[in-house]
Every structure is written in C-alpha cells, then in structure tokens.
Amino acid sequence: MIGIVDDLIGQVDAGQLGKVRIQHRPAVGSHQTAFGAALDPVADKLLVLSAYILLYTKGLLPLWLSGVVVLREFVMLSIAAALKGLGRSFVTLPSRPGKITTVFHVSSAAYVLVIADAIGPVPPNILFVVTALITLYSGYGYSRNLIAQGFSGT
C-alpha cells in the first residue's frame, strides 16, 4: 500500500476486543508527488466551497457568509491560475491566519449543523461575523503573498 495508509498500521490486540492501536511506522522515502502536493490545497478549497454552498442552499448559512468564503477561494484560485498561466512560480505555505480561518470555517459549519438539527434555522451570530472577518483577512494576506511571489525576481 502506498502513501499515508502505508505509514499507519492498525493492529487489533486480541486480548482487548474492540480496541485498535494505531502504530506509526516511519516512511521510507517520500510518497508525495508534485501533482499531489499541487492538488492538495485545491482539494481543501473545493471541500470548503462545496460545504458552504450546500449549507447556504439548505438555508443553514446566510448568503453573506457563504459569499465571503466563496469569494476568498475564488480570488485565491484565480490569482494562482493566472500566475501559472503567466509561467510565474510561487509557493503557497500554510500561515497562521490561514489555519485560524480553517478552524473558523469548520466551527461555523459544525455549529450550524448541530444547532439546526436541535432547534431549526440558526440566526446570524458573532461566530459568523468573526469567521467572515478572518476569512477576508487571511484571503488578503494569501493574495498579497501570491502576487508578490509571482512578480518578484522575474
């Protein structure tokens, strides 16, 4: 087996029925391809986009929040595609605001799913506002970084 599945081996201990131990085995060489490294951030963005669009269409998230998230992802992917089209090189590294944004994206979606299941439609709240603000902030930072990298030194 190749990749992360090869790195994680689940072992069932017969003496403790139902308990599974996960043992990390060091990787021998790198299993990550350039294509996989390039596709991973795109897959993450598509996951966020699909979740927020679906939650909006089901009436669980407000349009303004879903719009901010979709706009951020669209702008970032557009800048990256434009730079690639121009033959410019760039590297997108994780940043603290980007990680915080991910936490808020997941938190908002999970909150909506739990609350909507319990009480029905969720009114806009501070979590949505903070999610939107952090999304805009990190999107600006990533976009500025991409543009700076794409047009520096060439």
MDAnalysis code that builds the backbone (N, CA, C; Angstrom):
import MDAnalysis as mda
import numpy as np

u = mda.Universe.empty(462, n_residues=154, atom_resindex=np.repeat(np.arange(154), 3), trajectory=True)
u.add_TopologyAttr("name", ["N", "CA", "C"] * 154)
u.add_TopologyAttr("resid", np.arange(1, 155))
u.add_TopologyAttr("resname", ["MET", "ILE", "GLY", "ILE", "VAL", "ASP", "ASP", "LEU", "ILE", "GLY", "GLN", "VAL", "ASP", "ALA", "GLY", "GLN", "LEU", "GLY", "LYS", "VAL", "ARG", "ILE", "GLN", "HIS", "ARG", "PRO", "ALA", "VAL", "GLY", "SER", "HIS", "GLN", "THR", "ALA", "PHE", "GLY", "ALA", "ALA", "LEU", "ASP", "PRO", "VAL", "ALA", "ASP", "LYS", "LEU", "LEU", "VAL", "LEU", "SER", "ALA", "TYR", "ILE", "LEU", "LEU", "TYR", "THR", "LYS", "GLY", "LEU", "LEU", "PRO", "LEU", "TRP", "LEU", "SER", "GLY", "VAL", "VAL", "VAL", "LEU", "ARG", "GLU", "PHE", "VAL", "MET", "LEU", "SER", "ILE", "ALA", "ALA", "ALA", "LEU", "LYS", "GLY", "LEU", "GLY", "ARG", "SER", "PHE", "VAL", "THR", "LEU", "PRO", "SER", "ARG", "PRO", "GLY", "LYS", "ILE", "THR", "THR", "VAL", "PHE", "HIS", "VAL", "SER", "SER", "ALA", "ALA", "TYR", "VAL", "LEU", "VAL", "ILE", "ALA", "ASP", "ALA", "ILE", "GLY", "PRO", "VAL", "PRO", "PRO", "ASN", "ILE", "LEU", "PHE", "VAL", "VAL", "THR", "ALA", "LEU", "ILE", "THR", "LEU", "TYR", "SER", "GLY", "TYR", "GLY", "TYR", "SER", "ARG", "ASN", "LEU", "ILE", "ALA", "GLN", "GLY", "PHE", "SER", "GLY", "THR"])
u.atoms.positions = np.array([
    [0.845, -1.171, 0.000],
    [0.000, 0.000, 0.000],
    [0.888, 1.231, 0.000],
    [0.438, 2.282, -0.672],
    [1.276, 3.457, -0.851],
    [0.703, 4.631, -0.064],
    [1.575, 5.540, 0.365],
    [1.145, 6.779, 0.992],
    [0.896, 6.637, 2.466],
    [-0.028, 7.442, 2.942],
    [-0.280, 7.509, 4.380],
    [-0.828, 6.203, 4.929],
    [-1.563, 5.474, 4.094],
    [-2.084, 4.187, 4.549],
    [-0.933, 3.248, 4.870],
    [0.143, 3.374, 4.105],
    [1.319, 2.560, 4.349],
    [2.027, 2.972, 5.640],
    [1.890, 4.247, 6.025],
    [2.554, 4.762, 7.218],
    [1.799, 4.410, 8.504],
    [0.528, 4.184, 8.408],
    [-0.271, 3.867, 9.591],
    [-0.722, 2.419, 9.524],
    [-0.391, 1.679, 10.538],
    [-0.772, 0.270, 10.563],
    [-1.683, 0.064, 11.760],
    [-2.912, -0.348, 11.520],
    [-3.829, -0.637, 12.615],
    [-3.667, -2.073, 13.048],
    [-3.468, -2.250, 14.328],
    [-3.289, -3.598, 14.842],
    [-4.358, -3.871, 15.895],
    [-5.075, -4.948, 15.737],
    [-6.090, -5.333, 16.707],
    [-5.443, -6.274, 17.713],
    [-5.495, -5.890, 18.955],
    [-4.945, -6.705, 20.023],
    [-6.031, -7.697, 20.454],
    [-5.815, -8.972, 20.213],
    [-6.831, -9.996, 20.509],
    [-7.192, -10.045, 21.985],
    [-6.290, -9.628, 22.860],
    [-6.569, -9.645, 24.293],
    [-7.532, -8.547, 24.725],
    [-7.676, -7.502, 23.906],
    [-8.578, -6.400, 24.242],
    [-9.522, -6.198, 23.065],
    [-10.590, -6.945, 23.065],
    [-11.534, -6.926, 21.957],
    [-12.067, -5.524, 21.706],
    [-12.108, -5.148, 20.466],
    [-12.690, -3.878, 20.075],
    [-11.748, -2.695, 20.163],
    [-10.584, -2.862, 20.784],
    [-9.647, -1.748, 20.882],
    [-8.634, -1.866, 19.759],
    [-8.373, -0.754, 19.091],
    [-7.444, -0.733, 17.971],
    [-6.294, 0.198, 18.324],
    [-5.086, -0.286, 18.113],
    [-3.906, 0.556, 18.318],
    [-3.425, 1.022, 16.952],
    [-3.099, 2.299, 16.860],
    [-2.511, 2.818, 15.637],
    [-1.023, 3.017, 15.923],
    [-0.207, 2.392, 15.119],
    [1.230, 2.468, 15.299],
    [1.819, 3.200, 14.102],
    [2.588, 4.249, 14.377],
    [3.212, 4.995, 13.293],
    [4.508, 4.306, 12.890],
    [4.633, 4.033, 11.614],
    [5.854, 3.446, 11.075],
    [6.536, 4.511, 10.226],
    [7.796, 4.795, 10.470],
    [8.472, 5.834, 9.695],
    [8.415, 5.547, 8.195],
    [8.212, 6.594, 7.436],
    [8.149, 6.452, 5.979],
    [9.545, 6.221, 5.422],
    [9.621, 5.415, 4.407],
    [10.878, 5.185, 3.718],
    [10.803, 5.988, 2.429],
    [11.492, 7.114, 2.402],
    [11.421, 7.982, 1.234],
    [10.136, 8.793, 1.243],
    [9.981, 9.624, 0.282],
    [8.806, 10.477, 0.183],
    [7.775, 9.833, -0.743],
    [6.539, 9.805, -0.281],
    [5.456, 9.244, -1.096],
    [4.650, 10.333, -1.770],
    [5.025, 11.590, -1.546],
    [4.258, 12.693, -2.094],
    [4.804, 13.086, -3.463],
    [3.907, 13.164, -4.421],
    [4.309, 13.574, -5.755],
    [4.085, 15.075, -5.905],
    [4.680, 15.663, -6.909],
    [4.481, 17.095, -7.179],
    [3.015, 17.350, -7.509],
    [2.408, 16.417, -8.247],
    [0.996, 16.563, -8.591],
    [0.131, 16.533, -7.328],
    [0.426, 15.606, -6.430],
    [-0.327, 15.512, -5.176],
    [-0.152, 16.739, -4.315],
    [1.067, 17.270, -4.266],
    [1.330, 18.474, -3.486],
    [0.566, 19.663, -4.051],
    [0.436, 19.733, -5.367],
    [-0.296, 20.831, -6.001],
    [-1.801, 20.648, -5.849],
    [-2.256, 19.408, -5.866],
    [-3.683, 19.139, -5.812],
    [-4.264, 19.234, -4.404],
    [-3.460, 19.012, -3.381],
    [-3.950, 19.015, -2.004],
    [-4.631, 20.323, -1.611],
    [-4.022, 21.503, -1.831],
    [-4.706, 22.741, -1.464],
    [-5.982, 22.968, -2.276],
    [-5.967, 22.541, -3.537],
    [-7.162, 22.693, -4.374],
    [-8.291, 21.827, -3.818],
    [-7.965, 20.612, -3.399],
    [-8.975, 19.723, -2.819],
    [-9.543, 20.320, -1.532],
    [-8.684, 20.911, -0.710],
    [-9.154, 21.560, 0.514],
    [-10.128, 22.693, 0.195],
    [-9.783, 23.489, -0.790],
    [-10.639, 24.613, -1.163],
    [-11.975, 24.129, -1.725],
    [-11.935, 23.089, -2.539],
    [-13.180, 22.552, -3.085],
    [-14.074, 21.973, -1.991],
    [-13.460, 21.385, -0.973],
    [-14.234, 20.859, 0.154],
    [-14.939, 21.982, 0.901],
    [-14.212, 23.050, 1.189],
    [-14.805, 24.198, 1.889],
    [-15.902, 24.827, 1.031],
    [-15.597, 25.034, -0.254],
    [-16.593, 25.625, -1.155],
    [-17.862, 24.794, -1.217],
    [-17.724, 23.512, -1.405],
    [-18.912, 22.665, -1.524],
    [-19.714, 22.657, -0.229],
    [-19.037, 22.635, 0.908],
    [-19.757, 22.642, 2.195],
    [-20.528, 23.937, 2.377],
    [-19.892, 25.066, 2.125],
    [-20.556, 26.351, 2.338],
    [-21.672, 26.600, 1.325],
    [-21.472, 26.185, 0.096],
    [-22.539, 26.331, -0.902],
    [-23.723, 25.444, -0.533],
    [-23.456, 24.215, -0.137],
    [-24.532, 23.304, 0.254],
    [-25.277, 23.821, 1.486],
    [-24.541, 24.280, 2.487],
    [-25.196, 24.794, 3.694],
    [-26.025, 26.037, 3.392],
    [-25.567, 26.855, 2.461],
    [-26.381, 28.011, 2.058],
    [-27.642, 27.568, 1.326],
    [-27.511, 26.652, 0.365],
    [-28.681, 26.224, -0.409],
    [-29.712, 25.521, 0.461],
    [-29.266, 24.936, 1.573],
    [-30.201, 24.298, 2.512],
    [-30.774, 25.299, 3.504],
    [-30.354, 26.573, 3.386],
    [-30.871, 27.610, 4.276],
    [-30.240, 27.608, 5.661],
    [-29.088, 26.974, 5.793],
    [-28.446, 26.868, 7.102],
    [-27.377, 27.925, 7.348],
    [-26.842, 28.502, 6.291],
    [-25.864, 29.588, 6.424],
    [-26.368, 30.791, 5.644],
    [-26.104, 31.997, 6.157],
    [-26.538, 33.192, 5.424],
    [-25.718, 33.394, 4.149],
    [-26.335, 34.048, 3.185],
    [-25.672, 34.300, 1.903],
    [-24.396, 35.103, 2.079],
    [-24.395, 36.101, 2.951],
    [-23.213, 36.957, 3.096],
    [-22.002, 36.164, 3.585],
    [-22.206, 35.193, 4.477],
    [-21.077, 34.396, 4.966],
    [-20.594, 33.437, 3.888],
    [-21.523, 32.757, 3.260],
    [-21.136, 31.845, 2.178],
    [-20.469, 32.612, 1.047],
    [-20.971, 33.798, 0.765],
    [-20.394, 34.629, -0.285],
    [-18.959, 35.033, 0.006],
    [-18.687, 35.397, 1.256],
    [-17.325, 35.778, 1.643],
    [-16.381, 34.599, 1.465],
    [-16.802, 33.419, 1.904],
    [-15.950, 32.229, 1.798],
    [-15.726, 31.865, 0.331],
    [-16.771, 31.870, -0.461],
    [-16.655, 31.544, -1.884],
    [-15.784, 32.586, -2.589],
    [-15.975, 33.870, -2.268],
    [-15.177, 34.927, -2.888],
    [-13.693, 34.745, -2.578],
    [-13.358, 34.460, -1.325],
    [-11.955, 34.263, -0.935],
    [-11.326, 33.131, -1.752],
    [-12.011, 31.993, -1.799],
    [-11.455, 30.842, -2.511],
    [-11.348, 31.121, -4.010],
    [-12.367, 31.778, -4.566],
    [-12.354, 32.099, -5.996],
    [-11.201, 33.045, -6.333],
    [-11.006, 34.074, -5.518],
    [-9.926, 35.031, -5.772],
    [-8.567, 34.344, -5.666],
    [-8.378, 33.541, -4.627],
    [-7.088, 32.864, -4.456],
    [-6.796, 31.900, -5.603],
    [-7.793, 31.107, -5.985],
    [-7.589, 30.169, -7.096],
    [-7.377, 30.907, -8.412],
    [-8.060, 32.036, -8.594],
    [-7.900, 32.821, -9.821],
    [-6.503, 33.417, -9.923],
    [-6.003, 33.958, -8.813],
    [-4.648, 34.519, -8.822],
    [-3.631, 33.417, -9.110],
    [-3.778, 32.282, -8.450],
    [-2.852, 31.164, -8.673],
    [-2.902, 30.695, -10.125],
    [-4.106, 30.584, -10.681],
    [-4.248, 30.150, -12.076],
    [-3.638, 31.176, -13.033],
    [-3.842, 32.444, -12.756],
    [-3.281, 33.492, -13.608],
    [-1.752, 33.465, -13.564],
    [-1.192, 33.305, -12.366],
    [0.267, 33.243, -12.249],
    [0.825, 32.019, -12.965],
    [0.161, 30.881, -12.824],
    [0.593, 29.669, -13.539],
    [0.524, 29.903, -15.045],
    [-0.573, 30.545, -15.477],
    [-0.733, 30.828, -16.904],
    [0.347, 31.742, -17.447],
    [0.857, 32.640, -16.601],
    [1.935, 33.543, -16.998],
    [3.309, 32.906, -16.843],
    [3.326, 31.658, -16.356],
    [4.588, 30.960, -16.167],
    [5.356, 31.425, -14.941],
    [4.678, 32.063, -14.021],
    [5.325, 32.556, -12.799],
    [5.331, 31.460, -11.751],
    [6.369, 31.438, -10.946],
    [6.437, 30.421, -9.893],
    [6.049, 31.039, -8.555],
    [5.436, 30.230, -7.730],
    [5.044, 30.660, -6.395],
    [4.885, 29.437, -5.522],
    [4.949, 29.653, -4.226],
    [4.765, 28.586, -3.245],
    [3.734, 29.066, -2.242],
    [2.711, 28.266, -2.023],
    [1.726, 28.629, -1.001],
    [2.001, 27.793, 0.238],
    [2.488, 28.462, 1.245],
    [2.767, 27.795, 2.506],
    [1.661, 28.109, 3.502],
    [1.369, 27.176, 4.389],
    [0.355, 27.452, 5.409],
    [0.774, 28.644, 6.264],
    [-0.206, 29.441, 6.639],
    [0.064, 30.584, 7.509],
    [-0.846, 30.479, 8.730],
    [-0.484, 31.190, 9.769],
    [-1.312, 31.189, 10.981],
    [-2.728, 31.694, 10.691],
    [-2.898, 32.832, 9.973],
    [-4.271, 33.260, 9.667],
    [-5.037, 32.231, 8.836],
    [-4.328, 31.542, 7.937],
    [-4.993, 30.508, 7.134],
    [-5.468, 29.346, 7.987],
    [-4.636, 28.935, 8.941],
    [-5.032, 27.846, 9.847],
    [-6.196, 28.266, 10.730],
    [-6.148, 29.502, 11.225],
    [-7.250, 30.016, 12.061],
    [-8.534, 30.094, 11.243],
    [-8.398, 30.507, 9.987],
    [-9.567, 30.557, 9.099],
    [-10.188, 29.177, 8.952],
    [-9.364, 28.172, 8.764],
    [-9.867, 26.807, 8.640],
    [-10.622, 26.387, 9.893],
    [-10.083, 26.711, 11.053],
    [-10.762, 26.384, 12.314],
    [-12.132, 27.047, 12.364],
    [-12.210, 28.309, 11.972],
    [-13.490, 29.007, 12.000],
    [-14.452, 28.498, 10.933],
    [-13.935, 28.134, 9.761],
    [-14.807, 27.549, 8.728],
    [-15.462, 26.269, 9.247],
    [-14.639, 25.405, 9.802],
    [-15.153, 24.127, 10.311],
    [-16.080, 24.371, 11.507],
    [-15.695, 25.280, 12.398],
    [-16.514, 25.571, 13.585],
    [-17.881, 26.110, 13.193],
    [-17.915, 27.038, 12.242],
    [-19.197, 27.606, 11.808],
    [-20.084, 26.545, 11.175],
    [-19.489, 25.720, 10.310],
    [-20.275, 24.669, 9.661],
    [-20.773, 23.652, 10.682],
    [-19.921, 23.241, 11.610],
    [-20.332, 22.275, 12.631],
    [-21.402, 22.869, 13.545],
    [-21.230, 24.117, 13.930],
    [-22.206, 24.801, 14.784],
    [-23.577, 24.817, 14.112],
    [-23.577, 25.175, 12.839],
    [-24.841, 25.237, 12.099],
    [-25.494, 23.868, 12.035],
    [-24.713, 22.847, 11.760],
    [-25.287, 21.505, 11.644],
    [-25.841, 21.014, 12.969],
    [-25.144, 21.267, 14.062],
    [-25.607, 20.819, 15.383],
    [-26.825, 21.614, 15.827],
    [-26.754, 22.945, 15.717],
    [-27.845, 23.801, 16.179],
    [-29.083, 23.629, 15.300],
    [-28.883, 23.597, 13.993],
    [-30.028, 23.445, 13.093],
    [-30.747, 22.142, 13.346],
    [-30.005, 21.097, 13.663],
    [-30.626, 19.813, 13.964],
    [-31.422, 19.886, 15.259],
    [-30.924, 20.685, 16.220],
    [-31.568, 20.756, 17.531],
    [-32.740, 21.739, 17.559],
    [-32.556, 22.950, 16.982],
    [-33.588, 23.985, 17.142],
    [-34.130, 24.554, 15.847],
    [-33.554, 24.196, 14.716],
    [-34.020, 24.748, 13.452],
    [-33.060, 25.800, 12.921],
    [-33.566, 26.746, 12.102],
    [-32.689, 27.743, 11.476],
    [-31.863, 28.520, 12.499],
    [-30.617, 28.770, 12.146],
    [-29.682, 29.451, 13.039],
    [-29.622, 30.927, 12.665],
    [-29.907, 31.808, 13.625],
    [-29.785, 33.240, 13.315],
    [-28.318, 33.635, 13.213],
    [-28.008, 34.673, 12.407],
    [-26.626, 35.137, 12.329],
    [-26.100, 35.473, 13.720],
    [-24.840, 35.199, 13.956],
    [-24.275, 35.424, 15.283],
    [-22.827, 35.850, 15.175],
    [-22.195, 36.065, 16.314],
    [-20.820, 36.557, 16.345],
    [-19.842, 35.568, 15.705],
    [-20.109, 34.277, 15.801],
    [-19.239, 33.287, 15.172],
    [-19.195, 33.507, 13.663],
    [-20.341, 33.808, 13.063],
    [-20.393, 34.058, 11.623],
    [-19.608, 35.324, 11.268],
    [-19.762, 36.369, 12.075],
    [-19.073, 37.635, 11.811],
    [-17.555, 37.446, 11.912],
    [-17.105, 36.769, 12.970],
    [-15.671, 36.528, 13.137],
    [-15.148, 35.649, 12.005],
    [-15.901, 34.631, 11.620],
    [-15.499, 33.767, 10.504],
    [-15.320, 34.591, 9.227],
    [-16.266, 35.476, 8.953],
    [-16.181, 36.306, 7.744],
    [-14.972, 37.244, 7.800],
    [-14.744, 37.874, 8.945],
    [-13.622, 38.812, 9.072],
    [-12.277, 38.097, 8.938],
    [-12.139, 36.962, 9.582],
    [-10.886, 36.206, 9.492],
    [-10.691, 35.672, 8.074],
    [-11.766, 35.280, 7.436],
    [-11.694, 34.807, 6.049],
    [-11.181, 35.913, 5.133],
    [-11.710, 37.119, 5.296],
    [-11.261, 38.252, 4.482],
    [-9.803, 38.595, 4.767],
    [-9.436, 38.588, 6.037],
    [-8.059, 38.914, 6.421],
    [-7.064, 37.909, 5.842],
    [-7.336, 36.628, 6.019],
    [-6.398, 35.623, 5.511],
    [-6.393, 35.595, 3.987],
    [-7.541, 35.821, 3.369],
    [-7.599, 35.878, 1.906],
    [-6.762, 37.023, 1.359],
    [-6.819, 38.166, 2.028],
    [-5.999, 39.311, 1.622],
    [-4.515, 38.968, 1.759],
    [-4.143, 38.365, 2.881],
    [-2.742, 38.010, 3.108],
    [-2.221, 37.014, 2.088],
    [-3.000, 35.961, 1.838],
    [-2.592, 34.966, 0.848],
    [-2.491, 35.591, -0.544],
    [-3.472, 36.390, -0.902],
    [-3.482, 37.013, -2.232],
    [-2.289, 37.935, -2.405],
    [-2.032, 38.761, -1.401],
    [-0.887, 39.677, -1.454],
    [0.419, 38.887, -1.589],
    [0.525, 37.789, -0.825],
    [1.726, 36.956, -0.881],
    [1.890, 36.297, -2.253],
    [0.803, 35.766, -2.792],
    [0.874, 35.140, -4.117],
    [1.317, 36.129, -5.177],
    [0.737, 37.313, -5.156],
    [1.065, 38.326, -6.167],
    [2.522, 38.764, -6.013],
    [2.960, 38.975, -4.769],
    [4.343, 39.389, -4.522],
    [5.323, 38.328, -5.016],
    [5.029, 37.060, -4.723],
    [5.910, 35.978, -5.184],
    [5.909, 35.865, -6.690],
    [4.732, 35.987, -7.293],
    [4.598, 35.800, -8.729],
    [5.293, 36.855, -9.551],
    [5.469, 38.050, -8.976],
    [6.073, 39.133, -9.744],
    [7.417, 39.586, -9.193],
    [7.992, 38.804, -8.290],
    [9.308, 39.174, -7.777],
    [10.390, 38.415, -8.529],
    [11.436, 39.093, -8.847],
    [12.607, 38.453, -9.443],
    [12.461, 37.994, -10.871],
    [11.356, 38.319, -11.519],
    [11.226, 37.903, -12.926],
    [10.841, 39.062, -13.796],
])
